């Protein structure tokens, strides 16, 4: 009798899994690639699918890991967004893709979201594929903040100084400043 019950339970799990797998992709996002790209670049992509998407996330886990290891950043971002699973590892993937594509503000936001999400990879079944997601998120956030600080310092406008004939230094105005109009005689 126990084997009949366990077979029935396995059948129900299989049916539910098929339903969940088909439902998850629709919960990830229904946006076009252009709008996903814009949202992704701006840091406004939010992975909203919780446990419903876990089976898809597990089934796509090796593919995502391979995209990450092969540094296929655009494809990785598209796949993570398509799946939409709200998990720290997926935010790590999204943040790293944004960082490597040069979207540092977006990357910072994804690192923060990954650190704050309640779903962490690996506590029950090791789905982290050898990745320390929380450590990677912390290191990535620190790295991106430093990159942004360096860029801000590099982009600061430093006043142009030129020595005058008296040997002292005085600030010069913008090189493209227009001279006031002179009246026509």
Buried (B, 14 or more C-beta within 10 A) or exposed (E): EEEEEEEEEEEEEEEEEEEBBEBBBEBBBEEEEEEBBEBBBEBEBBBEBBEBBBBBBEEBBEEBBEBBEEEBBBBBBBBBBBBBBBBBBBBBBBBBBBBBBEBBEBBBBBBBBBBEBEBEBBEEEEBBBEBBBBEBBBEBBEBBBEBBEEEEEEEEEEEEEEEEEEEEEEEEEEEEEEEEEEEEE
